[in-house]
Amino acid sequence: MQSIFSNQNLIHLAELFFWLLGAFVIGYYFGTLKRKSTKKSESKETAITDINNDDSFDLVDDISKIRAKKTFERGGKETVNTVFEAPKSLDFETIGKGLLETKDDLKLIKGIGPNIEEKLNEVGIYNYTQISNFTSKDIEDLTELIKFFPGRIERDDWVGQAYKLLNGNNK
């Protein structure tokens, strides 16, 4: 008489069944843990939402938490503008006025390329005389107006280069 365990195929099938059963039990256990932790976090979020929806909750005047400025203002709160506003124009009394007809090739100054020259022309800078008359305040204002790298005009010495080009010394 032969036992059912003498058939090798049947032994492999039984082994495979127990492996699958073990994987199912482990998966079921971790799934249950995951479900419990999700329910706990949802209940915490609900509690936090309930606290935030409470009418007695006093919101500190923190603009970073306000999504709509108009809604904030309608609530009787004033917003504070913390954004630096660029100057509207340069002081052409000190640097002088330039004309498009007497325009110099500003690209000869190291640090001024075609794009920067175009931006300079848009704000009214056309010639070396104007650049050579820049003060430190004018340089700060110009940096803000053309959105240029802060300190770059001083590092490239635009004023000194413009003065040399005015005197015919292109070296």
N, CA and C atoms as an extended XYZ file, in Angstrom:
513
Properties=species:S:1:pos:R:3:atomname:S:1:resname:S:1:resid:I:1 pbc="F F F"
N         0.815       -1.149        0.000 N   MET     1
C         0.000        0.000        0.000 CA  MET     1
C         0.883        1.245        0.000 C   MET     1
N         0.475        2.161       -0.827 N   GLN     2
C         1.266        3.384       -0.974 CA  GLN     2
C         0.627        4.521       -0.209 C   GLN     2
N         1.443        5.305        0.407 N   SER     3
C         0.977        6.470        1.143 CA  SER     3
C         0.822        7.646        0.186 C   SER     3
N         0.032        8.608        0.559 N   ILE     4
C        -0.149        9.772       -0.317 CA  ILE     4
C         1.117       10.624       -0.349 C   ILE     4
N         2.010       10.431        0.634 N   PHE     5
C         3.234       11.216        0.668 CA  PHE     5
C         4.348       10.583       -0.142 C   PHE     5
N         4.082        9.467       -0.742 N   SER     6
C         5.109        8.845       -1.572 CA  SER     6
C         5.138        9.468       -2.959 C   SER     6
N         4.107       10.179       -3.340 N   ASN     7
C         4.051       10.853       -4.634 CA  ASN     7
C         4.745       12.219       -4.491 C   ASN     7
N         5.834       12.428       -5.207 N   GLN     8
C         6.612       13.653       -5.112 CA  GLN     8
C         5.814       14.886       -5.557 C   GLN     8
N         4.987       14.744       -6.560 N   ASN     9
C         4.206       15.897       -7.031 CA  ASN     9
C         3.249       16.391       -5.951 C   ASN     9
N         2.651       15.483       -5.247 N   LEU    10
C         1.723       15.858       -4.191 CA  LEU    10
C         2.449       16.549       -3.032 C   LEU    10
N         3.653       16.115       -2.730 N   ILE    11
C         4.436       16.752       -1.670 CA  ILE    11
C         4.771       18.199       -2.056 C   ILE    11
N         5.147       18.411       -3.303 N   HIS    12
C         5.459       19.772       -3.773 CA  HIS    12
C         4.220       20.660       -3.760 C   HIS    12
N         3.082       20.114       -4.111 N   LEU    13
C         1.843       20.894       -4.071 CA  LEU    13
C         1.489       21.280       -2.642 C   LEU    13
N         1.651       20.367       -1.700 N   ALA    14
C         1.355       20.664       -0.296 CA  ALA    14
C         2.314       21.732        0.235 C   ALA    14
N         3.584       21.619       -0.134 N   GLU    15
C         4.571       22.611        0.296 CA  GLU    15
C         4.221       23.986       -0.269 C   GLU    15
N         3.845       24.027       -1.521 N   LEU    16
C         3.454       25.288       -2.165 CA  LEU    16
C         2.210       25.873       -1.486 C   LEU    16
N         1.268       25.041       -1.133 N   PHE    17
C         0.066       25.502       -0.445 CA  PHE    17
C         0.414       26.158        0.895 C   PHE    17
N         1.283       25.544        1.673 N   PHE    18
C         1.641       26.101        2.973 CA  PHE    18
C         2.422       27.416        2.832 C   PHE    18
N         3.276       27.512        1.812 N   TRP    19
C         3.981       28.779        1.558 CA  TRP    19
C         2.991       29.891        1.219 C   TRP    19
N         2.033       29.609        0.369 N   LEU    20
C         1.028       30.599        0.000 CA  LEU    20
C         0.146       30.974        1.187 C   LEU    20
N        -0.203       29.991        2.006 N   LEU    21
C        -0.992       30.257        3.199 CA  LEU    21
C        -0.224       31.171        4.157 C   LEU    21
N         1.071       30.907        4.320 N   GLY    22
C         1.911       31.738        5.185 CA  GLY    22
C         2.004       33.174        4.650 C   GLY    22
N         2.159       33.334        3.334 N   ALA    23
C         2.228       34.668        2.737 CA  ALA    23
C         0.908       35.404        2.930 C   ALA    23
N        -0.200       34.703        2.790 N   PHE    24
C        -1.510       35.320        2.988 CA  PHE    24
C        -1.670       35.812        4.427 C   PHE    24
N        -1.290       34.980        5.395 N   VAL    25
C        -1.436       35.339        6.808 CA  VAL    25
C        -0.564       36.556        7.128 C   VAL    25
N         0.661       36.581        6.653 N   ILE    26
C         1.555       37.720        6.897 CA  ILE    26
C         0.986       38.985        6.251 C   ILE    26
N         0.516       38.900        5.000 N   GLY    27
C        -0.077       40.047        4.319 CA  GLY    27
C        -1.312       40.565        5.028 C   GLY    27
N        -2.130       39.647        5.480 N   TYR    28
C        -3.349       40.032        6.206 CA  TYR    28
C        -3.000       40.759        7.498 C   TYR    28
N        -1.980       40.269        8.211 N   TYR    29
C        -1.558       40.887        9.468 CA  TYR    29
C        -1.068       42.317        9.234 C   TYR    29
N        -0.175       42.524        8.257 N   PHE    30
C         0.345       43.868        7.988 CA  PHE    30
C        -0.733       44.787        7.411 C   PHE    30
N        -1.650       44.257        6.639 N   GLY    31
C        -2.764       45.064        6.129 CA  GLY    31
C        -3.645       45.581        7.258 C   GLY    31
N        -3.891       44.727        8.250 N   THR    32
C        -4.686       45.123        9.412 CA  THR    32
C        -3.973       46.221       10.188 C   THR    32
N        -2.662       46.091       10.377 N   LEU    33
C        -1.890       47.136       11.063 CA  LEU    33
C        -1.962       48.457       10.306 C   LEU    33
N        -1.830       48.390        8.995 N   LYS    34
C        -1.871       49.597        8.161 CA  LYS    34
C        -3.234       50.280        8.280 C   LYS    34
N        -4.302       49.487        8.226 N   ARG    35
C        -5.647       50.026        8.326 CA  ARG    35
C        -5.865       50.716        9.671 C   ARG    35
N        -5.355       50.137       10.738 N   LYS    36
C        -5.510       50.725       12.073 CA  LYS    36
C        -4.753       52.047       12.162 C   LYS    36
N        -3.535       52.106       11.627 N   SER    37
C        -2.756       53.345       11.716 CA  SER    37
C        -3.386       54.441       10.848 C   SER    37
N        -3.982       54.074        9.724 N   THR    38
C        -4.654       55.055        8.870 CA  THR    38
C        -5.876       55.620        9.579 C   THR    38
N        -6.633       54.779       10.243 N   LYS    39
C        -7.816       55.251       10.984 CA  LYS    39
C        -7.404       56.193       12.104 C   LYS    39
N        -6.286       55.905       12.792 N   LYS    40
C        -5.818       56.769       13.865 CA  LYS    40
C        -5.411       58.138       13.322 C   LYS    40
N        -4.685       58.157       12.192 N   SER    41
C        -4.247       59.444       11.632 CA  SER    41
C        -5.441       60.236       11.106 C   SER    41
N        -6.453       59.550       10.555 N   GLU    42
C        -7.652       60.253       10.092 CA  GLU    42
C        -8.400       60.868       11.267 C   GLU    42
N        -8.442       60.155       12.386 N   SER    43
C        -9.138       60.699       13.550 CA  SER    43
C        -8.381       61.895       14.117 C   SER    43
N        -7.043       61.898       14.053 N   LYS    44
C        -6.252       63.048       14.489 CA  LYS    44
C        -6.502       64.244       13.582 C   LYS    44
N        -6.542       64.002       12.251 N   GLU    45
C        -6.796       65.088       11.302 CA  GLU    45
C        -8.188       65.667       11.509 C   GLU    45
N        -9.158       64.825       11.798 N   THR    46
C       -10.511       65.293       12.056 CA  THR    46
C       -10.539       66.160       13.304 C   THR    46
N        -9.807       65.767       14.321 N   ALA    47
C        -9.754       66.558       15.550 CA  ALA    47
C        -9.112       67.908       15.289 C   ALA    47
N        -8.055       67.931       14.505 N   ILE    48
C        -7.388       69.195       14.173 CA  ILE    48
C        -8.310       70.077       13.354 C   ILE    48
N        -9.028       69.492       12.403 N   THR    49
C        -9.963       70.260       11.589 CA  THR    49
C       -11.075       70.833       12.452 C   THR    49
N       -11.554       70.046       13.411 N   ASP    50
C       -12.587       70.540       14.316 CA  ASP    50
C       -12.081       71.726       15.124 C   ASP    50
N       -10.826       71.678       15.550 N   ILE    51
C       -10.257       72.794       16.305 CA  ILE    51
C       -10.159       74.020       15.410 C   ILE    51
N        -9.716       73.841       14.149 N   ASN    52
C        -9.567       74.966       13.226 CA  ASN    52
C       -10.913       75.570       12.834 C   ASN    52
N       -11.968       74.785       12.840 N   ASN    53
C       -13.286       75.288       12.469 CA  ASN    53
C       -14.009       75.934       13.639 C   ASN    53
N       -13.439       75.851       14.815 N   ASP    54
C       -14.053       76.437       15.997 CA  ASP    54
C       -14.046       77.957       15.864 C   ASP    54
N       -15.189       78.598       16.140 N   ASP    55
C       -15.302       80.048       15.989 CA  ASP    55
C       -14.470       80.803       17.006 C   ASP    55
N       -14.184       80.205       18.151 N   SER    56
C       -13.428       80.899       19.184 CA  SER    56
C       -11.936       80.876       18.904 C   SER    56
N       -11.508       80.143       17.891 N   PHE    57
C       -10.097       80.062       17.550 CA  PHE    57
C        -9.647       81.401       16.984 C   PHE    57
N        -8.665       82.034       17.599 N   ASP    58
C        -8.206       83.364       17.187 CA  ASP    58
C        -6.974       83.219       16.304 C   ASP    58
N        -7.076       83.689       15.079 N   LEU    59
C        -5.993       83.611       14.112 CA  LEU    59
C        -5.058       84.790       14.307 C   LEU    59
N        -3.803       84.517       14.495 N   VAL    60
C        -2.800       85.567       14.605 CA  VAL    60
C        -2.631       86.179       13.219 C   VAL    60
N        -2.302       87.441       13.165 N   ASP    61
C        -2.189       88.138       11.887 CA  ASP    61
C        -0.969       87.659       11.114 C   ASP    61
N        -0.984       86.426       10.704 N   ASP    62
C         0.118       85.848        9.952 CA  ASP    62
C        -0.308       85.705        8.505 C   ASP    62
N         0.267       86.521        7.643 N   ILE    63
C        -0.130       86.552        6.241 CA  ILE    63
C         0.217       85.248        5.534 C   ILE    63
N         1.244       84.537        6.003 N   SER    64
C         1.631       83.302        5.336 CA  SER    64
C         0.533       82.251        5.407 C   SER    64
N        -0.387       82.355        6.388 N   LYS    65
C        -1.480       81.401        6.501 CA  LYS    65
C        -2.714       81.850        5.732 C   LYS    65
N        -2.715       83.072        5.232 N   ILE    66
C        -3.862       83.607        4.521 CA  ILE    66
C        -3.675       83.350        3.037 C   ILE    66
N        -4.667       82.745        2.419 N   ARG    67
C        -4.553       82.424        1.003 CA  ARG    67
C        -5.052       83.532        0.112 C   ARG    67
N        -6.009       84.307        0.544 N   ALA    68
C        -6.572       85.364       -0.285 CA  ALA    68
C        -6.427       86.695        0.435 C   ALA    68
N        -5.729       87.616       -0.190 N   LYS    69
C        -5.470       88.908        0.429 CA  LYS    69
C        -6.772       89.675        0.641 C   LYS    69
N        -7.657       89.638       -0.341 N   LYS    70
C        -8.920       90.371       -0.227 CA  LYS    70
C        -9.756       89.841        0.930 C   LYS    70
N        -9.782       88.527        1.116 N   THR    71
C       -10.522       87.946        2.220 CA  THR    71
C        -9.928       88.408        3.541 C   THR    71
N        -8.632       88.488        3.603 N   PHE    72
C        -7.943       88.941        4.801 CA  PHE    72
C        -8.324       90.383        5.105 C   PHE    72
N        -8.347       91.221        4.067 N   GLU    73
C        -8.691       92.630        4.265 CA  GLU    73
C       -10.165       92.795        4.644 C   GLU    73
N       -11.051       91.967        4.084 N   ARG    74
C       -12.472       92.040        4.434 CA  ARG    74
C       -12.702       91.677        5.882 C   ARG    74
N       -11.791       90.911        6.457 N   GLY    75
C       -11.910       90.530        7.857 CA  GLY    75
C       -11.471       91.639        8.793 C   GLY    75
N       -11.098       92.798        8.247 N   GLY    76
C       -10.711       93.928        9.078 CA  GLY    76
C        -9.233       93.953        9.406 C   GLY    76
N        -8.464       93.070        8.809 N   LYS    77
C        -7.037       93.031        9.076 CA  LYS    77
C        -6.303       93.766        7.949 C   LYS    77
N        -5.225       94.424        8.306 N   GLU    78
C        -4.425       95.102        7.296 CA  GLU    78
C        -3.224       94.243        6.966 C   GLU    78
N        -2.906       94.148        5.689 N   THR    79
C        -1.708       93.420        5.291 CA  THR    79
C        -0.544       94.391        5.242 C   THR    79
N         0.612       93.883        5.549 N   VAL    80
C         1.819       94.694        5.516 CA  VAL    80
C         2.616       94.273        4.302 C   VAL    80
N         2.945       95.237        3.464 N   ASN    81
C         3.702       94.933        2.262 CA  ASN    81
C         5.178       94.824        2.628 C   ASN    81
N         5.718       93.618        2.544 N   THR    82
C         7.115       93.405        2.889 CA  THR    82
C         7.992       93.311        1.653 C   THR    82
N         7.416       93.470        0.478 N   VAL    83
C         8.169       93.375       -0.756 CA  VAL    83
C         8.818       94.718       -1.040 C   VAL    83
N        10.122       94.686       -1.331 N   PHE    84
C        10.833       95.912       -1.661 CA  PHE    84
C        10.400       96.372       -3.037 C   PHE    84
N        10.028       97.622       -3.145 N   GLU    85
C         9.632       98.159       -4.433 CA  GLU    85
C        10.813       98.878       -5.066 C   GLU    85
N        11.058       98.565       -6.309 N   ALA    86
C        12.186       99.152       -7.032 CA  ALA    86
C        11.908      100.623       -7.325 C   ALA    86
N        12.964      101.404       -7.445 N   PRO    87
C        12.759      102.807       -7.780 CA  PRO    87
C        12.125      102.927       -9.162 C   PRO    87
N        11.324      103.954       -9.324 N   LYS    88
C        10.621      104.129      -10.596 CA  LYS    88
C        11.558      104.600      -11.707 C   LYS    88
N        12.566      105.407      -11.352 N   SER    89
C        13.510      105.875      -12.363 CA  SER    89
C        14.802      106.312      -11.700 C   SER    89
N        15.768      106.617      -12.521 N   LEU    90
C        17.066      107.081      -12.040 CA  LEU    90
C        17.053      108.591      -11.863 C   LEU    90
N        18.051      109.092      -11.153 N   ASP    91
C        18.203      110.529      -10.958 CA  ASP    91
C        19.015      111.080      -12.131 C   ASP    91
N        18.320      111.509      -13.176 N   PHE    92
C        18.995      111.993      -14.380 CA  PHE    92
C        19.581      113.390      -14.200 C   PHE    92
N        19.305      114.039      -13.043 N   GLU    93
C        19.923      115.335      -12.759 CA  GLU    93
C        21.416      115.160      -12.511 C   GLU    93
N        21.788      114.048      -11.870 N   THR    94
C        23.205      113.821      -11.571 CA  THR    94
C        23.933      113.092      -12.689 C   THR    94
N        23.278      112.145      -13.336 N   ILE    95
C        23.988      111.367      -14.367 CA  ILE    95
C        23.876      111.984      -15.746 C   ILE    95
N        22.934      112.856      -15.930 N   GLY    96
C        22.764      113.486      -17.243 CA  GLY    96
C        21.774      112.720      -18.094 C   GLY    96
N        21.247      113.433      -19.075 N   LYS    97
C        20.280      112.804      -19.974 CA  LYS    97
C        20.984      112.416      -21.262 C   LYS    97
N        20.633      111.245      -21.746 N   GLY    98
C        21.204      110.759      -22.993 CA  GLY    98
C        20.138      110.710      -24.061 C   GLY    98
N        20.595      110.803      -25.302 N   LEU    99
C        19.679      110.730      -26.436 CA  LEU    99
C        20.001      109.508      -27.275 C   LEU    99
N        18.992      108.972      -27.883 N   LEU   100
C        19.177      107.809      -28.733 CA  LEU   100
C        20.065      108.147      -29.925 C   LEU   100
N        20.013      109.392      -30.382 N   GLU   101
C        20.818      109.810      -31.532 CA  GLU   101
C        22.306      109.844      -31.204 C   GLU   101
N        22.657      110.120      -29.939 N   THR   102
C        24.069      110.189      -29.533 CA  THR   102
C        24.483      108.937      -28.774 C   THR   102
N        23.872      107.838      -29.084 N   LYS   103
C        24.085      106.583      -28.371 CA  LYS   103
C        25.494      106.047      -28.620 C   LYS   103
N        26.164      105.630      -27.522 N   ASP   104
C        27.472      104.973      -27.626 CA  ASP   104
C        27.279      103.459      -27.625 C   ASP   104
N        28.324      102.749      -28.061 N   ASP   105
C        28.281      101.285      -28.039 CA  ASP   105
C        28.639      100.822      -26.630 C   ASP   105
N        27.639      100.611      -25.792 N   LEU   106
C        27.856      100.258      -24.393 CA  LEU   106
C        28.431       98.856      -24.226 C   LEU   106
N        28.371       98.054      -25.275 N   LYS   107
C        28.896       96.685      -25.195 CA  LYS   107
C        30.419       96.675      -25.095 C   LYS   107
N        31.077       97.823      -25.332 N   LEU   108
C        32.533       97.893      -25.169 CA  LEU   108
C        32.936       97.848      -23.701 C   LEU   108
N        31.999       98.107      -22.812 N   ILE   109
C        32.265       98.019      -21.383 CA  ILE   109
C        32.129       96.558      -20.972 C   ILE   109
N        33.181       96.056      -20.301 N   LYS   110
C        33.171       94.658      -19.852 CA  LYS   110
C        32.017       94.462      -18.868 C   LYS   110
N        31.185       93.461      -19.135 N   GLY   111
C        30.040       93.180      -18.279 CA  GLY   111
C        28.726       93.617      -18.902 C   GLY   111
N        28.782       94.340      -20.003 N   ILE   112
C        27.559       94.760      -20.696 CA  ILE   112
C        27.488       94.007      -22.019 C   ILE   112
N        26.478       93.185      -22.136 N   GLY   113
C        26.227       92.460      -23.368 CA  GLY   113
C        25.036       93.077      -24.084 C   GLY   113
N        24.587       92.455      -25.158 N   PRO   114
C        23.453       93.006      -25.917 CA  PRO   114
C        22.173       93.136      -25.084 C   PRO   114
N        21.896       92.166      -24.236 N   ASN   115
C        20.668       92.227      -23.425 CA  ASN   115
C        20.732       93.342      -22.389 C   ASN   115
N        21.871       93.459      -21.722 N   ILE   116
C        22.022       94.504      -20.705 CA  ILE   116
C        22.011       95.876      -21.372 C   ILE   116
N        22.630       95.985      -22.549 N   GLU   117
C        22.605       97.262      -23.261 CA  GLU   117
C        21.168       97.658      -23.604 C   GLU   117
N        20.385       96.694      -24.016 N   GLU   118
C        18.982       96.968      -24.337 CA  GLU   118
C        18.215       97.430      -23.092 C   GLU   118
N        18.471       96.768      -21.946 N   LYS   119
C        17.811       97.177      -20.706 CA  LYS   119
C        18.251       98.575      -20.281 C   LYS   119
N        19.542       98.866      -20.444 N   LEU   120
C        20.041      100.200      -20.107 CA  LEU   120
C        19.377      101.259      -20.983 C   LEU   120
N        19.235      100.965      -22.262 N   ASN   121
C        18.580      101.908      -23.174 CA  ASN   121
C        17.120      102.118      -22.801 C   ASN   121
N        16.451      101.070      -22.323 N   GLU   122
C        15.043      101.190      -21.936 CA  GLU   122
C        14.852      102.129      -20.750 C   GLU   122
N        15.836      102.178      -19.842 N   VAL   123
C        15.705      103.060      -18.685 CA  VAL   123
C        16.306      104.439      -18.933 C   VAL   123
N        16.925      104.639      -20.107 N   GLY   124
C        17.424      105.975      -20.453 CA  GLY   124
C        18.924      106.144      -20.417 C   GLY   124
N        19.688      105.058      -20.311 N   ILE   125
C        21.150      105.133      -20.324 CA  ILE   125
C        21.615      104.817      -21.749 C   ILE   125
N        22.259      105.834      -22.395 N   TYR   126
C        22.661      105.665      -23.785 CA  TYR   126
C        24.151      105.872      -24.028 C   TYR   126
N        24.855      106.580      -23.132 N   ASN   127
C        26.245      106.889      -23.468 CA  ASN   127
C        27.167      106.757      -22.261 C   ASN   127
N        28.481      106.829      -22.569 N   TYR   128
C        29.511      106.654      -21.552 CA  TYR   128
C        29.489      107.771      -20.508 C   TYR   128
N        29.106      108.965      -20.909 N   THR   129
C        29.072      110.091      -19.979 CA  THR   129
C        28.116      109.800      -18.833 C   THR   129
N        26.972      109.273      -19.162 N   GLN   130
C        26.001      108.952      -18.118 CA  GLN   130
C        26.565      107.913      -17.149 C   GLN   130
N        27.189      106.869      -17.680 N   ILE   131
C        27.724      105.806      -16.829 CA  ILE   131
C        28.872      106.326      -15.970 C   ILE   131
N        29.708      107.199      -16.533 N   SER   132
C        30.836      107.720      -15.755 CA  SER   132
C        30.372      108.638      -14.630 C   SER   132
N        29.151      109.160      -14.693 N   ASN   133
C        28.611      110.035      -13.650 CA  ASN   133
C        27.831      109.284      -12.571 C   ASN   133
N        27.770      107.951      -12.631 N   PHE   134
C        27.021      107.168      -11.645 CA  PHE   134
C        27.578      107.376      -10.246 C   PHE   134
N        26.674      107.533       -9.291 N   THR   135
C        27.027      107.495       -7.872 CA  THR   135
C        26.656      106.114       -7.348 C   THR   135
N        27.003      105.825       -6.108 N   SER   136
C        26.664      104.508       -5.548 CA  SER   136
C        25.150      104.337       -5.455 C   SER   136
N        24.415      105.409       -5.177 N   LYS   137
C        22.948      105.350       -5.128 CA  LYS   137
C        22.380      105.050       -6.519 C   LYS   137
N        22.964      105.696       -7.545 N   ASP   138
C        22.510      105.438       -8.919 CA  ASP   138
C        22.759      103.987       -9.309 C   ASP   138
N        23.876      103.443       -8.871 N   ILE   139
C        24.196      102.043       -9.196 CA  ILE   139
C        23.190      101.107       -8.523 C   ILE   139
N        22.838      101.393       -7.271 N   GLU   140
C        21.842      100.567       -6.574 CA  GLU   140
C        20.490      100.644       -7.282 C   GLU   140
N        20.082      101.876       -7.647 N   ASP   141
C        18.801      102.054       -8.329 CA  ASP   141
C        18.797      101.348       -9.682 C   ASP   141
N        19.893      101.460      -10.415 N   LEU   142
C        19.985      100.830      -11.729 CA  LEU   142
C        19.952       99.312      -11.605 C   LEU   142
N        20.628       98.784      -10.598 N   THR   143
C        20.627       97.337      -10.377 CA  THR   143
C        19.205       96.836      -10.164 C   THR   143
N        18.413       97.594       -9.413 N   GLU   144
C        17.020       97.209       -9.182 CA  GLU   144
C        16.181       97.365      -10.445 C   GLU   144
N        16.422       98.438      -11.190 N   LEU   145
C        15.616       98.689      -12.381 CA  LEU   145
C        15.816       97.639      -13.466 C   LEU   145
N        17.066       97.271      -13.720 N   ILE   146
C        17.318       96.322      -14.816 CA  ILE   146
C        17.415       94.889      -14.306 C   ILE   146
N        17.191       94.729      -12.990 N   LYS   147
C        17.224       93.395      -12.370 CA  LYS   147
C        18.548       92.696      -12.688 C   LYS   147
N        19.632       93.370      -12.331 N   PHE   148
C        20.986       92.884      -12.578 CA  PHE   148
C        21.559       92.340      -11.287 C   PHE   148
N        22.632       91.575      -11.377 N   PHE   149
C        23.257       90.987      -10.207 CA  PHE   149
C        23.784       92.080       -9.284 C   PHE   149
N        23.374       92.084       -8.018 N   PRO   150
C        23.854       93.111       -7.087 CA  PRO   150
C        25.378       93.063       -6.940 C   PRO   150
N        26.007       94.230       -7.002 N   GLY   151
C        27.449       94.331       -6.849 CA  GLY   151
C        28.238       94.104       -8.114 C   GLY   151
N        27.586       93.646       -9.154 N   ARG   152
C        28.297       93.325      -10.402 CA  ARG   152
C        28.807       94.579      -11.105 C   ARG   152
N        28.044       95.660      -11.046 N   ILE   153
C        28.452       96.906      -11.713 CA  ILE   153
C        29.739       97.432      -11.078 C   ILE   153
N        29.822       97.364       -9.754 N   GLU   154
C        31.042       97.807       -9.077 CA  GLU   154
C        32.209       96.878       -9.379 C   GLU   154
N        31.975       95.559       -9.370 N   ARG   155
C        33.061       94.606       -9.629 CA  ARG   155
C        33.624       94.767      -11.028 C   ARG   155
N        32.742       94.985      -12.001 N   ASP   156
C        33.207       95.164      -13.377 CA  ASP   156
C        33.717       96.578      -13.631 C   ASP   156
N        33.539       97.492      -12.665 N   ASP   157
C        33.993       98.884      -12.740 CA  ASP   157
C        33.487       99.569      -14.015 C   ASP   157
N        32.169       99.584      -14.163 N   TRP   158
C        31.575      100.244      -15.326 CA  TRP   158
C        31.929      101.724      -15.365 C   TRP   158
N        31.960      102.369      -14.200 N   VAL   159
C        32.234      103.808      -14.146 CA  VAL   159
C        33.646      104.078      -14.646 C   VAL   159
N        34.615      103.320      -14.153 N   GLY   160
C        36.006      103.497      -14.587 CA  GLY   160
C        36.194      103.186      -16.056 C   GLY   160
N        35.561      102.129      -16.537 N   GLN   161
C        35.667      101.767      -17.951 CA  GLN   161
C        35.037      102.834      -18.836 C   GLN   161
N        33.884      103.371      -18.410 N   ALA   162
C        33.219      104.423      -19.191 CA  ALA   162
C        34.088      105.675      -19.236 C   ALA   162
N        34.730      106.001      -18.116 N   TYR   163
C        35.607      107.176      -18.065 CA  TYR   163
C        36.787      106.995      -19.024 C   TYR   163
N        37.378      105.802      -19.041 N   LYS   164
C        38.499      105.511      -19.959 CA  LYS   164
C        38.044      105.598      -21.413 C   LYS   164
N        36.856      105.083      -21.714 N   LEU   165
C        36.361      105.123      -23.089 CA  LEU   165
C        36.050      106.566      -23.509 C   LEU   165
N        35.630      107.394      -22.580 N   LEU   166
C        35.387      108.806      -22.885 CA  LEU   166
C        36.678      109.532      -23.229 C   LEU   166
N        37.768      109.166      -22.561 N   ASN   167
C        39.047      109.816      -22.782 CA  ASN   167
C        39.848      109.175      -23.905 C   ASN   167
N        39.254      108.192      -24.602 N   GLY   168
C        39.892      107.566      -25.746 CA  GLY   168
C        40.892      106.496      -25.386 C   GLY   168
N        40.906      106.043      -24.149 N   ASN   169
C        41.842      105.002      -23.704 CA  ASN   169
C        41.080      103.682      -23.620 C   ASN   169
N        41.116      102.891      -24.683 N   ASN   170
C        40.329      101.656      -24.755 CA  ASN   170
C        41.047      100.448      -24.186 C   ASN   170
N        42.168      100.634      -23.536 N   LYS   171
C        42.946       99.501      -23.043 CA  LYS   171
C        42.362       98.922      -21.792 C   LYS   171
